[in-house]
Amino acid sequence: MFNKLTALLVLFILSVTFGFAQHQEVLEKPEIWRGSGKISEDTTSLLGAFKGGSVHGHFRYMFMSTNNQGDLQNFWANAAGGGIRYHTARFHGFSFGVSGFYIFNIGSHNLQNPDPTTGQLSRYEVALFDITNPFNTEDMDRLEELVLNYKFSNTEIIFGKQLLNTPFINLQDGRMRPTGVEGIYFDSREWKNTHIEGGFIYAFSPRSTIRWYNTGASIGRHPMGFAPDGQPHQYRDNITSSGVGILGIHHKPTSWLHIHAWDFYIDNVMNTAMIQADINAQKNVGVIGGIQFVAQHAINFGGNKNQALTYVKEDHESYVFGLRSGYRSNNWETTVNYNRITDHGRYQFPREWGREPFFAFIPRERMEGMGDVHAVSTRLRYNLPRRDIWSSLSIGYVDRPSPFEHRLNKYGIPSYVHTNFDLHINHKGYAKGLETYILLMAKIKTSSEDLPAHFIINRVNLFHTSLVLNYHF
């Protein structure tokens, strides 16, 4: 079907030779400033803390292209940028950090010109820059971190602008810069086999933007889709919320079982709770698996008393189940993953803040905004021994309601088959500090429903390429 099936076959053949690379897992510490390492321990003076601090740099180049079906418009973009991060050594347990980043559009095609058939703009490429102003091609800079860190015993408290990875609020590092948050967060490992973290976040700088927004104003910076009644959502700048309370508890009762419990309370909007159990391979070889459950309920009026302007309806509820099974060896890992979103309502969480942690997730598409979904995926990962090279093949099928059924389909995306091939290289020798990441992605519509072009472009029947070069020093 229009060269895309050929692409799928090529990806499958490549995967037999190579294997798995994903974005950073959401339960890992942010590593976007690689090489920064641990903060130096206490110095004897404040001056010593500043002189003993560390400076790290990061240059990043990204190329993206999307080839759409038939005569629908294609898009491509080149972005480049860089940043500096400085962090003091500790003084009486305290340390201070600051970082910033700039981005330039160094050559792009059709980002400001809508497709003549559908009137739609680029979906992926425009997000390399500032989606709130697609006409800005230079001088895109952002204060990314401005943080005070205090450590005592095995507990850290972080206050200010920071980078955070949790199941629902996370870096989602698939563009030039990640999502940043502002607030207070703690991470405590005082108890054996139990780890507790949490805090209160009151401001966000969403991925693909350069400004900081309060909690309510940050919701709706990305495309909003359709309300359940089929009308375009209008919640941008209409949500009242003072912030997000987060609590995560991790317990490891045995060497092979890890239990995670999370709660995200978005003031005046909604509550999202998740529990997940992971089965770990013994000595890194053997059976792996997992089970997860997510429940959502509206708080008050879902963000606004006027239900035409709210984020979720006042009676909103949503439930998600997930299963994972697989096997891991020293170099290989393979998993089969399943998620079910029930038909009670759409799973929703502000996509400005992060991507969902569902087992069947494959980069470049989400299940956010969907209800009554069955999603299955299989992933194969291979690490090339002693070369710091890894790759992956992910193939998934997502069965969604009709794009016209807006109560359960917020963004009008039909059912599809999704294939990703990744290759990730950490270079050594003279190129040490350089990372290369390649992503090839195809999505093919599986629904037999005859759909207008605006439900096809940038959604299905497309082939997407990403090339990322990172240099850390």
C-alpha positions as CSV (number, residue, x, y, z in Angstrom):
1,M,0.0,0.0,0.0
2,F,1.8,3.2,-1.4
3,N,5.3,2.1,-0.4
4,K,4.5,2.0,3.3
5,L,4.2,-1.8,3.4
6,T,7.7,-2.0,1.8
7,A,8.9,0.2,4.6
8,L,7.4,-2.1,7.2
9,L,9.1,-5.2,5.6
10,V,12.5,-3.4,5.6
11,L,12.1,-2.5,9.3
12,F,11.3,-6.1,10.1
13,I,14.3,-7.4,8.3
14,L,16.5,-4.8,10.0
15,S,15.2,-5.8,13.4
16,V,16.3,-9.3,13.0
17,T,19.8,-8.0,12.6
18,F,19.7,-5.3,15.2
19,G,17.1,-5.0,18.1
20,F,15.8,-2.1,20.9
21,A,16.3,1.6,21.8
22,Q,13.7,3.6,23.6
23,H,13.5,7.0,25.2
24,Q,14.4,7.2,28.8
25,E,12.1,5.2,31.0
26,V,9.8,7.4,33.1
27,L,11.0,5.9,36.4
28,E,14.6,6.8,35.7
29,K,16.3,10.0,36.8
30,P,16.5,12.7,34.1
31,E,19.8,12.3,32.1
32,I,19.3,14.9,29.5
33,W,22.5,16.7,30.8
34,R,24.6,13.6,30.5
35,G,28.0,13.6,32.2
36,S,26.8,15.9,35.0
37,G,27.1,13.1,37.5
38,K,26.6,13.5,41.2
39,I,26.8,16.9,42.9
40,S,30.2,17.3,44.7
41,E,30.0,16.8,48.4
42,D,30.3,19.5,51.1
43,T,33.0,22.1,50.8
44,T,34.3,24.2,53.7
45,S,33.0,27.6,52.4
46,L,30.4,29.2,50.1
47,L,33.1,30.4,47.8
48,G,34.5,26.8,47.7
49,A,31.0,25.6,46.7
50,F,30.9,27.9,43.7
51,K,34.5,27.3,42.7
52,G,34.0,23.6,43.1
53,G,30.9,23.5,40.9
54,S,30.6,21.8,37.5
55,V,29.8,23.1,34.1
56,H,28.3,20.9,31.4
57,G,27.3,21.7,27.8
58,H,24.9,20.1,25.3
59,F,24.6,20.6,21.6
60,R,21.7,19.0,19.8
61,Y,20.7,18.6,16.1
62,M,17.4,17.1,14.9
63,F,16.1,16.3,11.5
64,M,12.5,15.2,11.0
65,S,10.4,14.4,8.0
66,T,6.9,13.1,7.5
67,N,5.7,11.6,4.2
68,N,1.9,11.6,4.0
69,Q,-0.5,9.6,1.8
70,G,-0.9,10.5,-1.9
71,D,-1.2,14.2,-2.6
72,L,-1.4,15.2,1.1
73,Q,1.4,17.6,2.0
74,N,4.8,16.3,3.2
75,F,6.9,18.1,5.9
76,W,10.5,18.3,7.0
77,A,12.6,20.4,9.4
78,N,16.1,20.9,10.7
79,A,16.7,22.3,14.2
80,A,19.9,23.0,16.0
81,G,20.6,24.3,19.5
82,G,22.8,24.2,22.5
83,G,22.8,24.9,26.2
84,I,24.9,25.2,29.4
85,R,24.3,23.8,32.8
86,Y,26.1,24.9,36.0
87,H,25.8,23.3,39.4
88,T,27.6,24.3,42.6
89,A,29.2,21.8,45.0
90,R,27.3,21.3,48.3
91,F,27.7,23.6,51.2
92,H,26.1,22.4,54.4
93,G,23.9,20.1,52.3
94,F,22.8,22.9,49.9
95,S,23.6,23.3,46.2
96,F,22.4,25.6,43.5
97,G,21.9,24.9,39.7
98,V,21.0,26.8,36.6
99,S,20.7,25.9,32.9
100,G,19.4,27.3,29.7
101,F,19.0,26.3,26.1
102,Y,18.6,28.0,22.7
103,I,17.1,26.7,19.5
104,F,17.3,27.7,15.8
105,N,15.3,26.7,12.8
106,I,18.1,26.1,10.3
107,G,16.0,25.0,7.3
108,S,12.4,23.7,7.2
109,H,9.7,23.0,4.6
110,N,6.0,24.0,4.8
111,L,5.8,24.5,8.6
112,Q,3.9,27.7,8.2
113,N,1.9,26.5,5.1
114,P,-1.1,24.4,5.7
115,D,-1.9,21.4,3.6
116,P,-4.2,22.8,0.8
117,T,-6.6,19.8,1.0
118,T,-7.2,19.8,4.8
119,G,-5.9,23.1,6.0
120,Q,-3.8,21.3,8.6
121,L,-0.2,22.2,9.5
122,S,2.7,19.9,10.3
123,R,2.2,17.8,13.5
124,Y,5.7,16.5,14.4
125,E,8.1,18.9,12.8
126,V,6.6,22.1,14.1
127,A,7.1,20.7,17.6
128,L,10.8,21.0,17.2
129,F,10.4,24.7,17.8
130,D,7.7,26.8,19.5
131,I,4.3,25.5,18.7
132,T,2.7,28.7,20.2
133,N,4.4,30.7,17.4
134,P,5.3,28.6,14.3
135,F,6.6,31.7,12.5
136,N,9.4,32.2,15.0
137,T,12.6,30.7,13.4
138,E,15.3,32.1,15.7
139,D,15.9,33.4,19.2
140,M,14.0,30.5,20.8
141,D,15.6,30.3,24.2
142,R,14.5,29.1,27.6
143,L,15.7,29.3,31.2
144,E,15.4,25.5,31.9
145,E,16.6,25.0,35.5
146,L,16.9,27.4,38.4
147,V,17.0,25.1,41.4
148,L,18.0,24.9,45.0
149,N,18.9,21.4,46.2
150,Y,19.2,20.2,49.8
151,K,20.4,16.8,50.9
152,F,20.4,15.1,54.3
153,S,21.0,11.5,55.0
154,N,19.3,9.6,52.0
155,T,16.8,12.4,51.3
156,E,16.9,15.2,48.7
157,I,14.6,18.2,48.5
158,I,14.6,20.2,45.2
159,F,13.0,23.6,44.9
160,G,12.6,25.7,41.8
161,K,12.6,25.1,38.0
162,Q,13.7,21.5,37.4
163,L,13.5,18.4,35.2
164,L,11.3,15.6,36.5
165,N,10.5,12.0,35.5
166,T,7.3,10.4,36.8
167,P,4.8,8.2,35.1
168,F,2.6,11.1,33.9
169,I,4.7,14.2,34.3
170,N,8.0,13.6,32.5
171,L,10.6,14.8,30.0
172,Q,8.9,13.3,26.9
173,D,12.3,13.9,25.3
174,G,11.4,13.4,21.7
175,R,11.9,17.0,20.4
176,M,14.6,19.6,20.9
177,R,13.9,20.2,24.6
178,P,11.9,18.4,27.3
179,T,9.1,19.5,29.6
180,G,10.3,21.5,32.6
181,V,8.4,21.9,35.9
182,E,8.6,24.4,38.8
183,G,7.8,23.5,42.4
184,I,9.1,21.5,45.3
185,Y,9.9,17.8,45.1
186,F,11.5,15.3,47.5
187,D,13.1,12.0,47.0
188,S,13.7,9.8,50.1
189,R,15.4,6.5,50.4
190,E,15.6,6.3,54.2
191,W,14.0,2.9,54.4
192,K,15.3,-0.5,53.2
193,N,13.5,-1.7,50.1
194,T,11.1,1.4,50.1
195,H,11.5,4.6,48.2
196,I,9.1,7.6,48.6
197,E,9.0,10.7,46.4
198,G,6.5,13.5,45.7
199,G,5.9,17.2,45.9
200,F,3.8,20.0,44.6
201,I,4.3,21.5,41.1
202,Y,2.8,24.9,40.3
203,A,4.3,25.9,36.9
204,F,5.2,24.2,33.6
205,S,7.3,24.9,30.5
206,P,5.8,22.3,28.1
207,R,7.8,20.5,25.5
208,S,7.9,22.5,22.2
209,T,7.3,25.8,24.0
210,I,9.7,28.4,25.3
211,R,7.6,30.1,28.0
212,W,6.7,29.2,31.6
213,Y,3.0,28.9,32.5
214,N,1.0,28.5,35.7
215,T,-0.7,25.1,36.0
216,G,-4.1,26.1,34.5
217,A,-2.6,28.1,31.7
218,S,-0.2,25.3,30.7
219,I,-3.2,23.0,29.9
220,G,-4.1,23.5,26.2
221,R,-0.8,24.8,24.8
222,H,-0.8,21.7,22.6
223,P,-3.7,20.8,20.2
224,M,-6.9,20.3,22.1
225,G,-8.9,18.0,19.9
226,F,-12.7,17.6,20.2
227,A,-15.0,17.8,23.3
228,P,-17.2,14.7,23.9
229,D,-20.1,16.4,22.2
230,G,-18.0,16.8,19.0
231,Q,-17.4,20.5,19.2
232,P,-13.8,21.8,19.3
233,H,-12.4,21.9,22.8
234,Q,-12.1,25.4,24.2
235,Y,-10.2,24.9,27.5
236,R,-7.1,26.8,26.6
237,D,-6.7,29.7,29.1
238,N,-10.0,28.7,30.8
239,I,-8.7,26.2,33.4
240,T,-8.3,27.2,37.1
241,S,-5.8,25.1,39.1
242,S,-3.2,26.0,41.7
243,G,-1.0,23.1,41.0
244,V,-0.4,19.3,41.0
245,G,0.2,17.2,44.1
246,I,2.3,14.1,43.5
247,L,3.1,11.1,45.7
248,G,4.9,8.0,44.6
249,I,5.7,5.0,46.8
250,H,8.0,2.2,45.5
251,H,8.5,-1.1,47.5
252,K,10.6,-4.1,46.6
253,P,9.5,-7.0,48.9
254,T,11.7,-9.5,47.0
255,S,14.5,-9.3,44.5
256,W,12.1,-10.2,41.7
257,L,9.1,-8.0,42.6
258,H,8.9,-4.2,42.5
259,I,5.6,-2.4,43.4
260,H,4.8,1.2,42.5
261,A,1.9,3.3,43.7
262,W,1.3,6.8,42.4
263,D,-1.2,9.6,42.8
264,F,-1.5,12.8,40.8
265,Y,-4.0,15.3,42.2
266,I,-4.6,18.2,39.8
267,D,-6.2,20.9,41.9
268,N,-9.8,21.6,40.7
269,V,-9.4,19.4,37.7
270,M,-8.9,15.6,38.2
271,N,-7.2,12.9,40.2
272,T,-5.2,10.1,38.5
273,A,-4.0,7.1,40.6
274,M,-1.9,4.2,39.4
275,I,-0.6,1.0,40.8
276,Q,1.9,-1.2,39.0
277,A,3.8,-4.4,39.8
278,D,6.9,-5.4,37.9
279,I,8.5,-8.8,37.8
280,N,12.3,-8.6,37.3
281,A,14.6,-11.1,35.8
282,Q,16.9,-12.8,38.3
283,K,20.5,-11.7,37.8
284,N,19.3,-9.8,34.7
285,V,18.4,-13.0,32.9
286,G,15.0,-14.7,32.8
287,V,11.3,-13.9,32.7
288,I,10.0,-10.3,33.1
289,G,6.5,-9.0,33.4
290,G,4.1,-6.5,34.8
291,I,0.6,-5.5,35.6
292,Q,-0.8,-2.0,35.9
293,F,-4.1,-0.3,36.7
294,V,-5.0,3.4,36.3
295,A,-8.1,5.2,37.6
296,Q,-9.2,8.8,36.9
297,H,-12.0,10.9,38.3
298,A,-12.9,14.6,37.9
299,I,-12.6,17.0,40.8
300,N,-15.2,19.7,41.2
301,F,-16.2,20.7,37.7
302,G,-13.1,19.4,35.9
303,G,-11.4,22.8,35.6
304,N,-14.3,25.2,34.8
305,K,-17.9,25.5,36.0
306,N,-18.8,26.2,32.4
307,Q,-18.8,22.7,31.0
308,A,-18.2,24.0,27.4
309,L,-14.8,25.4,28.6
310,T,-13.7,22.6,31.0
311,Y,-10.8,20.2,30.6
312,V,-12.9,17.1,31.6
313,K,-16.6,16.9,32.4
314,E,-17.6,17.0,36.0
315,D,-18.7,13.3,35.8
316,H,-15.5,12.2,34.1
317,E,-14.1,8.7,34.9
318,S,-11.6,6.5,33.1
319,Y,-9.9,3.2,33.8
320,V,-6.9,1.6,32.2
321,F,-5.5,-2.0,32.6
322,G,-2.1,-3.2,31.4
323,L,-0.2,-6.5,31.1
324,R,3.3,-7.2,30.1
325,S,5.3,-10.5,29.7
326,G,8.7,-11.2,28.2
327,Y,12.2,-12.6,28.5
328,R,15.6,-10.9,29.1
329,S,19.0,-12.3,28.4
330,N,22.4,-10.5,28.6
331,N,22.0,-8.9,25.2
332,W,18.4,-9.5,24.2
333,E,15.0,-8.4,25.6
334,T,11.6,-9.2,24.1
335,T,8.2,-8.3,25.5
336,V,4.5,-8.6,24.6
337,N,2.4,-5.7,25.9
338,Y,-1.3,-5.1,26.3
339,N,-3.4,-2.1,27.4
340,R,-7.1,-1.8,27.7
341,I,-8.9,1.6,28.2
342,T,-12.5,0.9,29.2
343,D,-15.5,2.5,27.6
344,H,-16.4,4.5,30.8
345,G,-14.7,7.5,29.2
346,R,-11.6,8.9,27.6
347,Y,-8.2,8.6,29.4
348,Q,-7.0,12.2,29.6
349,F,-3.9,13.8,31.1
350,P,-2.4,17.1,29.9
351,R,-0.1,16.0,27.1
352,E,1.8,19.2,27.6
353,W,3.2,17.6,30.8
354,G,4.4,14.2,29.6
355,R,3.6,11.0,27.9
356,E,1.7,8.1,29.4
357,P,3.4,5.1,31.0
358,F,1.3,2.4,29.4
359,F,3.0,-0.9,28.5
360,A,1.8,-0.8,24.9
361,F,3.1,2.7,24.3
362,I,5.3,3.2,21.1
363,P,6.9,6.6,20.5
364,R,5.3,9.1,18.1
365,E,1.7,8.2,19.1
366,R,-0.3,8.1,22.3
367,M,-3.5,6.8,23.7
368,E,-4.3,10.0,25.5
369,G,-7.8,11.2,24.7
370,M,-9.0,7.7,24.0
371,G,-11.6,5.4,25.5
372,D,-12.7,1.8,24.6
373,V,-9.3,1.0,23.3
374,H,-7.4,-2.4,22.9
375,A,-3.7,-1.9,22.3
376,V,-1.1,-4.6,21.8
377,S,2.6,-4.3,21.0
378,T,5.7,-6.4,20.9
379,R,9.2,-5.1,21.3
380,L,12.5,-6.7,20.5
381,R,15.7,-5.1,21.9
382,Y,19.4,-6.0,21.2
383,N,22.5,-4.5,22.9
384,L,25.6,-5.0,20.8
385,P,28.2,-6.3,23.3
386,R,31.0,-3.9,24.3
387,R,30.1,-1.4,21.6
388,D,27.5,0.8,23.4
389,I,25.1,0.3,20.5
390,W,21.5,-0.8,20.9
391,S,18.5,-1.0,18.7
392,S,14.9,-2.1,18.7
393,L,11.9,-3.0,16.7
394,S,8.4,-2.2,18.1
395,I,5.2,-3.4,16.3
396,G,1.8,-2.5,17.7
397,Y,-1.9,-2.6,16.8
398,V,-4.3,-0.1,18.4
399,D,-8.0,-0.7,18.0
400,R,-9.8,2.6,18.5
401,P,-13.4,3.8,18.2
402,S,-14.4,5.6,15.0
403,P,-12.8,9.1,14.6
404,F,-16.4,10.4,14.5
405,E,-17.2,9.0,18.0
406,H,-15.7,12.0,19.9
407,R,-16.9,10.9,23.3
408,L,-14.2,8.2,23.1
409,N,-11.9,9.7,20.4
410,K,-10.6,13.2,21.3
411,Y,-8.2,13.7,18.3
412,G,-10.0,11.8,15.6
413,I,-7.4,9.1,15.1
414,P,-8.5,5.8,13.4
415,S,-7.3,2.3,14.3
416,Y,-3.8,1.6,13.0
417,V,-0.7,-0.7,12.9
418,H,2.3,1.1,14.2
419,T,6.0,0.1,13.6
420,N,9.1,1.7,14.9
421,F,12.7,0.9,14.3
422,D,15.4,2.6,16.5
423,L,19.2,2.7,16.4
424,H,21.1,4.4,19.2
425,I,24.9,4.8,19.2
426,N,27.1,6.2,22.0
427,H,30.3,7.0,20.2
428,K,33.8,6.2,21.6
429,G,37.3,7.4,21.0
430,Y,37.7,10.7,19.2
431,A,34.0,11.1,19.0
432,K,33.4,10.5,22.7
433,G,30.5,12.5,24.0
434,L,28.6,12.2,20.7
435,E,25.3,10.3,20.5
436,T,23.4,9.3,17.4
437,Y,19.8,8.3,17.4
438,I,17.7,7.2,14.4
439,L,14.0,6.5,14.4
440,L,12.0,5.1,11.4
441,M,8.3,5.0,11.9
442,A,5.3,3.9,9.9
443,K,1.6,4.0,10.8
444,I,-0.9,2.2,8.6
445,K,-4.7,2.7,8.9
446,T,-6.5,-0.6,9.5
447,S,-10.1,0.6,9.7
448,S,-12.2,-0.1,6.6
449,E,-14.1,3.1,7.4
450,D,-14.0,5.7,4.6
451,L,-12.5,8.8,6.2
452,P,-12.0,12.4,5.0
453,A,-8.4,13.5,4.5
454,H,-8.2,15.5,7.7
455,F,-8.5,12.2,9.7
456,I,-5.6,10.8,7.7
457,I,-2.9,13.5,7.4
458,N,-0.2,13.3,10.1
459,R,-2.2,10.5,11.8
460,V,-2.1,7.3,9.7
461,N,-0.8,6.1,6.3
462,L,2.5,7.9,6.8
463,F,6.2,7.3,7.1
464,H,8.3,9.3,9.5
465,T,12.0,9.7,10.0
466,S,14.0,11.3,12.9
467,L,17.7,11.8,13.2
468,V,19.1,13.1,16.4
469,L,22.7,14.1,17.2
470,N,23.7,15.0,20.7
471,Y,27.1,16.1,21.9
472,H,27.7,16.4,25.7
473,F,30.7,17.9,27.3
